[in-house]
Amino acid sequence: MSSSGLTEAEERRAAELEAEATAKERAAIAESLRRRSRAAQDRDVVATADLNAPLSVRAAHEYAYVARDVKRIALTASLMVAILAVLHVLVNVMGFITI
C-alpha cells in the first residue's frame, strides 16, 4: 500500500484516467487549431480573390456580420424604449411608484 492511501490498482486506474483525459484534451486542441487554420485559409482565399474588384465586392462577406450587429442593436434599443415606456406609465400616469 502506498503512502497516499490508495492501492496500486487504484493508482494505475487514476494514471490511466489522467492519460485518457490528457489525450482527449490534446485532440481537442489539435482539432481547434485545424479549424482555425482552415478558417484562416478560407478568409485568405476570399480576401485575395480579385484585387481589382471594388471594395464592396471584396468586403461582401463582412456584410452578414454588420447586418447581424445592426439587428442586435435595434433589438436592444427597442427593448430599452419599451422598458422606459412601462416605467413612464407606472411612475407618471398611474402613480404606482413614487420617487
ROKE-147481 format. One line per 2 residues: number of its first residue (from 1); for each residue x negated, z negated, y of N, C-alpha, C, O, CB. Coordinates in pm, 1 decimal. Each point is the difference from the previous one (the first is absolute). Glycine has a CB too. Layout:
<atoms>
NUM	X Z Y X Z Y X Z Y X Z Y X Z Y; ...
</atoms>
This chain:
<atoms>
1	-85.2 0.0 -117.3 85.2 0.0 117.3 -89.7 0.0 123.6 -101.7 -69.1 4.5 288.2 -53.5 -128.2; -147.1 200.9 223.1 -81.6 10.3 120.0 32.1 -113.6 96.1 94.1 -76.6 -20.8 -104.7 325.7 -7.1
3	-69.6 -258.3 133.3 17.1 -108.2 96.3 123.5 19.0 87.2 43.6 -94.9 65.3 -289.7 64.8 -65.2; 303.9 151.0 2.8 117.2 24.7 83.7 129.7 -41.3 -68.0 105.5 3.0 63.4 -228.3 184.2 42.0
5	118.1 -225.0 -230.1 119.0 -42.8 -71.5 72.9 114.0 -68.8 109.5 -20.3 -52.4 -89.5 -162.3 215.2; -77.4 301.2 -164.0 61.8 113.7 -65.2 -71.8 29.2 -130.9 -120.2 -23.4 -12.9 190.3 117.4 235.5
7	3.4 -43.8 -317.4 -63.6 39.3 -125.9 -69.8 133.2 21.5 22.9 67.8 100.2 151.3 -191.4 -238.2; -258.5 160.0 44.7 -70.5 127.3 11.0 96.4 117.7 -1.8 -21.2 98.9 70.2 -176.2 -202.5 -180.9
9	302.5 93.6 31.3 99.8 106.8 -7.0 69.8 15.4 135.3 25.1 111.8 45.1 8.9 -156.4 -292.0; -3.1 -67.0 310.7 64.8 6.0 131.2 -93.5 59.9 105.1 42.8 76.9 86.1 95.9 -277.0 -147.5
11	-265.5 164.3 53.3 -97.7 55.7 93.6 -15.7 150.4 -20.2 -8.9 75.2 97.0 -111.0 -295.3 -93.1; 116.3 264.5 -131.3 -8.9 142.8 -28.9 122.6 73.6 53.2 -11.7 106.7 60.2 -125.5 -156.9 -264.5
13	254.9 -8.0 181.4 124.2 62.6 47.2 0.1 8.4 153.8 40.9 101.4 56.6 83.3 -190.1 -260.7; -169.5 -16.6 270.2 -6.6 0.3 145.9 -96.7 108.0 48.6 27.8 68.4 98.5 25.6 -314.9 -94.4
15	-165.9 262.0 -72.4 -96.7 103.1 36.9 59.4 138.7 -21.0 -21.7 89.7 81.4 -167.2 -243.8 -142.0; 264.2 172.5 -48.7 65.2 128.5 -24.9 102.5 31.7 109.2 6.1 112.6 49.4 -40.6 -144.9 -296.4
17	114.5 -67.8 284.0 101.2 20.7 104.4 -65.2 32.7 133.8 48.4 84.8 75.0 105.7 -242.1 -194.6; -264.7 89.0 148.5 -70.8 26.2 125.6 -58.2 141.7 0.4 7.6 70.3 100.8 -61.8 -316.0 -79.8
19	-3.1 286.7 -132.9 -56.1 134.2 -9.2 110.6 105.3 13.4 -19.3 102.8 64.9 -166.8 -190.2 -211.7; 301.6 61.2 85.4 112.6 93.7 9.0 50.4 10.0 144.4 28.0 109.6 48.7 36.6 -163.8 -287.0
21	-53.2 -59.1 305.8 45.8 0.1 139.1 -100.2 72.7 89.1 39.7 74.6 89.6 81.9 -291.5 -128.5; -249.3 196.1 15.7 -103.2 67.5 78.3 5.4 150.7 -22.1 -14.5 77.3 94.7 -130.0 -282.0 -109.0
23	165.1 246.3 -109.2 8.7 143.0 -30.4 121.5 62.7 68.6 -9.3 110.2 54.2 -104.8 -150.6 -275.2; 228.4 -29.5 218.8 119.6 51.9 66.7 -22.4 11.0 149.9 41.9 97.4 62.4 101.5 -197.9 -241.0
25	-209.4 0.4 236.7 -26.9 1.8 143.5 -91.8 116.3 36.1 23.0 69.1 99.2 6.1 -318.4 -90.6; -132.0 270.9 -88.5 -90.9 112.4 26.4 71.8 133.6 -12.6 -24.5 91.2 78.9 -166.6 -228.7 -162.4
27	279.7 149.6 -15.1 75.6 123.9 -17.8 92.6 23.6 120.0 14.3 113.1 46.3 -25.0 -141.6 -297.7; 72.6 -77.5 300.7 88.9 12.9 115.7 -78.9 41.0 123.9 45.9 83.5 77.9 107.9 -256.8 -175.9
29	-270.6 115.9 116.2 -84.2 35.4 114.5 -43.9 145.8 -10.7 1.7 72.7 99.2 -81.3 -311.7 -80.2; 40.5 281.5 -138.1 -43.2 138.5 -19.8 115.0 96.8 27.3 -20.4 103.9 62.7 -148.2 -180.7 -233.1
31	289.4 43.7 123.8 116.7 84.9 25.2 30.4 7.5 149.3 33.1 106.7 51.7 59.1 -167.1 -277.4; -103.3 -51.8 294.1 23.6 -2.3 144.7 -100.7 88.4 72.2 36.5 73.8 91.4 56.7 -306.1 -109.5
33	-218.1 225.4 -21.9 -102.9 83.5 61.3 24.4 147.8 -27.6 -22.0 84.2 87.1 -140.2 -272.4 -110.2; 207.9 220.1 -98.5 31.3 139.3 -33.3 115.1 51.5 85.8 -4.6 112.6 49.5 -75.2 -150.8 -284.8
35	185.0 -45.7 253.4 113.5 40.6 82.4 -43.0 22.9 144.5 41.4 97.6 62.5 112.5 -226.1 -212.9; -236.9 38.8 203.5 -47.7 14.6 137.6 -83.6 126.2 14.6 10.0 70.4 100.5 -8.3 -319.5 -72.9
37	-83.5 277.4 -127.0 -84.4 118.9 4.3 85.1 125.7 -1.9 -25.8 93.6 75.7 -157.8 -218.6 -191.0; 285.3 128.2 28.9 89.2 116.2 -5.7 75.3 16.3 131.1 15.2 111.9 49.0 8.7 -141.5 -296.8
39	23.3 -80.0 305.0 73.1 7.2 126.9 -91.4 50.7 111.0 42.2 79.9 83.6 107.2 -268.8 -157.1; -274.3 143.0 74.8 -94.8 45.1 101.7 -29.4 148.8 -16.9 -11.2 72.4 98.9 -89.9 -302.7 -89.7
41	88.7 275.7 -132.1 -23.4 142.1 -24.7 120.2 82.6 44.7 -16.6 107.1 58.5 -132.9 -164.8 -252.3; 271.0 8.2 166.4 120.5 71.8 42.3 6.7 8.6 152.0 35.2 104.5 54.8 84.4 -181.9 -261.8
43	-153.1 -32.2 275.6 1.9 1.0 146.3 -104.3 97.4 53.9 25.9 71.0 97.1 53.2 -310.0 -95.3; -197.0 242.9 -64.3 -104.6 91.2 46.2 43.8 145.4 -15.8 -25.8 83.0 87.2 -148.6 -253.0 -148.5
45	239.9 199.9 -49.1 45.3 136.5 -23.9 105.4 38.1 103.3 -3.8 110.6 53.7 -45.4 -133.6 -300.2; 143.8 -67.5 275.3 105.3 29.1 96.6 -58.7 10.9 140.0 35.9 90.2 75.7 131.9 -209.3 -219.9
47	-258.4 27.2 179.2 -53.2 -4.1 136.0 -88.6 120.7 30.5 -4.2 46.7 113.8 14.2 -295.7 -123.1; -79.8 298.8 -90.4 -92.6 110.4 24.4 54.1 132.3 -52.1 -76.3 94.5 -20.0 -111.9 -256.2 8.0
49	318.1 169.4 -10.0 56.7 120.5 -59.7 -22.2 121.8 88.3 -46.8 103.1 -48.3 217.5 -243.6 -65.8; -137.9 130.5 243.4 -15.6 114.2 90.0 -34.6 -53.1 138.2 86.8 -50.4 71.3 77.4 191.5 -205.2
51	-288.9 -129.9 170.8 -44.1 -54.1 127.9 52.7 78.7 117.9 1.6 -51.5 111.8 -203.8 -30.9 -224.4; 245.7 206.1 91.6 52.8 82.4 108.4 150.1 -19.1 21.5 56.3 54.9 94.6 -235.2 109.4 -144.0
53	243.6 -241.3 -37.4 143.3 -24.5 14.2 24.3 -94.2 117.1 -87.0 -79.7 35.1 122.0 115.2 -282.5; 83.5 -26.5 307.9 31.7 -91.9 109.9 -0.1 -145.3 -48.4 17.5 -27.9 -118.6 119.6 208.4 228.8
55	-157.1 -270.6 -16.3 -4.7 -142.3 -33.9 130.0 -44.3 -65.0 -2.0 -82.1 -91.7 -155.8 42.1 281.7; 270.4 92.6 -144.4 128.7 -40.0 -58.2 7.4 34.7 -148.3 62.2 -72.6 -77.5 46.0 105.1 300.7
57	-169.8 75.5 -262.6 -0.1 38.8 -141.0 -96.9 -87.3 -78.8 31.2 -44.5 -110.4 28.6 280.7 173.6; -176.6 -260.1 -6.4 -99.4 -82.3 -70.2 44.0 -144.4 -14.6 -37.4 -65.5 -97.3 -139.1 214.8 184.6
59	255.0 -201.2 6.8 40.9 -140.3 -3.1 141.2 -18.1 -54.5 56.9 -108.6 11.6 -207.0 67.3 181.7; 206.8 144.6 -252.0 137.8 -6.6 -48.2 19.7 -109.4 -104.5 107.8 -59.1 -6.8 -86.5 302.3 53.4
61	-121.8 -271.3 -127.3 13.9 -104.1 -102.6 14.5 -138.8 60.9 44.3 -92.6 -67.9 -178.6 233.8 -86.6; 97.7 -157.1 281.3 14.2 -130.1 64.5 137.3 -18.5 61.5 35.1 -112.2 36.4 -278.3 113.3 8.1
63	321.1 102.9 -31.4 131.9 -11.9 60.7 91.0 -92.2 -80.5 83.3 -70.0 57.5 -110.3 299.4 36.3; 12.4 -230.1 -223.6 82.7 -87.8 -83.2 -25.3 -146.1 35.6 93.9 -79.3 6.8 -97.1 249.7 -192.2
65	-121.9 -206.2 208.0 -31.7 -137.7 38.3 60.4 -33.5 136.1 54.5 -108.7 19.2 -267.5 120.8 -152.5; 203.5 79.3 225.4 54.4 -23.0 133.9 151.4 -15.1 -6.9 55.9 -90.5 61.8 -245.7 221.0 40.5
67	255.9 -44.0 -175.6 145.7 -6.7 -12.9 42.2 -133.1 -61.7 95.5 -62.7 45.8 -85.2 313.2 -69.3; -81.0 -292.8 -79.3 33.0 -127.9 -64.2 -18.9 -115.8 96.3 83.0 -90.8 4.7 -150.2 185.1 -225.9
69	-41.0 -92.4 298.1 -25.2 -107.0 95.1 103.4 -1.6 112.1 43.0 -107.3 42.3 -285.7 122.8 -96.3; 282.8 100.2 102.3 101.4 5.8 105.5 132.4 -54.6 -52.1 70.0 -70.7 72.4 -184.6 270.1 31.0
71	150.1 -167.5 -228.1 123.6 -53.5 -58.6 -6.4 -151.6 -9.2 98.5 -67.7 29.2 -67.3 279.8 -159.6; -144.9 -266.1 90.6 -14.4 -146.2 -8.9 9.8 -64.4 137.9 61.6 -105.5 14.9 -205.8 132.8 -218.5
73	84.6 34.8 303.4 7.2 -53.5 136.4 144.5 2.0 48.5 46.4 -97.4 59.3 -281.6 176.8 -11.5; 306.1 29.3 -72.0 140.3 10.0 41.4 85.5 -104.6 -71.9 87.0 -61.5 61.6 -118.0 307.6 -17.7
75	7.3 -266.3 -171.7 74.1 -100.2 -75.7 -25.7 -139.6 55.1 93.3 -78.4 17.0 -105.3 224.1 -220.2; -113.4 -176.8 230.9 -34.3 -130.7 55.7 63.0 -19.2 137.2 52.9 -107.4 28.8 -267.7 110.5 -156.7
77	210.2 99.0 213.2 58.7 -9.2 133.3 150.8 -20.4 -8.3 55.6 -82.3 72.8 -238.3 228.6 17.0; 249.3 -72.2 -177.8 145.0 -15.8 -11.7 36.8 -137.3 -54.1 100.0 -57.8 42.7 -78.8 303.6 -78.6
79	-98.9 -298.7 -56.2 24.3 -134.5 -51.7 -16.5 -103.5 110.5 79.7 -93.3 9.7 -158.4 165.8 -236.9; -23.5 -57.1 310.1 -21.4 -93.4 109.7 114.0 7.3 102.0 44.6 -103.4 49.6 -292.5 124.6 -83.3
81	295.2 98.7 65.2 112.7 14.9 93.2 125.4 -64.0 -58.6 75.6 -64.8 72.5 -175.1 278.5 17.8; 122.5 -196.7 -219.0 116.8 -60.8 -64.6 -7.6 -152.2 7.0 100.2 -66.0 27.3 -81.9 264.0 -181.0
83	-136.4 -253.6 129.0 -16.7 -145.8 8.5 26.4 -47.5 142.5 67.1 -101.2 20.2 -236.1 106.7 -208.0; 116.7 66.5 286.5 24.6 -36.7 139.7 148.6 8.5 34.4 50.6 -85.2 73.1 -279.9 167.3 -13.6
85	300.0 18.2 -110.4 142.8 13.7 26.6 77.2 -117.0 -59.7 89.6 -54.3 64.7 -114.2 304.0 -61.2; -8.7 -288.7 -125.0 66.6 -114.6 -63.8 -27.3 -127.0 79.5 91.5 -79.0 23.3 -111.9 188.8 -249.6
87	-102.5 -130.1 267.9 -33.0 -118.4 80.3 73.9 2.0 133.6 46.9 -104.2 45.9 -272.6 94.1 -155.5; 236.5 125.9 171.8 72.9 11.8 126.8 146.2 -42.1 -17.5 54.9 -74.2 81.5 -208.7 261.2 -10.4
89	215.2 -138.3 -178.6 139.4 -35.2 -25.3 12.6 -149.3 -26.8 90.6 -64.2 53.1 -47.4 294.1 -144.9; -131.0 -286.1 11.5 7.7 -143.2 -32.3 -23.8 -87.0 122.8 69.9 -99.6 18.2 -147.7 151.2 -249.6
91	-17.5 -17.4 315.2 -37.4 -85.1 112.9 89.2 25.6 120.0 57.0 -94.4 54.7 -291.9 91.6 -136.7; 248.6 126.6 124.0 68.3 28.9 125.6 149.4 19.4 -13.3 73.9 -40.3 89.8 -281.8 141.4 -15.4
93	255.0 -42.3 -180.1 141.7 31.4 -13.0 77.4 -116.9 -62.8 100.7 -45.4 54.3 -160.0 289.3 -75.6; 10.7 -291.4 -93.2 72.8 -104.7 -71.4 -42.3 -140.8 41.7 73.5 -95.8 -23.8 -51.0 253.2 -166.6
95	-135.4 -170.5 249.9 -49.0 -133.5 35.4 -29.5 -85.3 -122.9 0.2 -123.0 6.8 130.7 137.5 204.1; -156.0 51.3 -321.5 -25.7 -71.2 -125.3 -130.2 -80.3 5.1 -7.8 -111.5 -51.7 133.1 290.6 -69.3
97	-225.0 -121.6 182.9 -130.1 -66.1 15.6 -21.0 -26.0 147.9 8.7 91.4 82.0 -104.8 21.3 -289.4; 68.4 -237.5 240.8 -26.6 -31.7 142.2 -147.6 -27.7 16.9 -63.1 -68.4 -80.5 295.2 -26.6 112.3
99	-284.0 149.8 74.1 -143.1 -18.3 28.1 -16.0 -85.6 122.7 -112.4 -27.9 41.5 56.6 249.0 -144.8
</atoms>
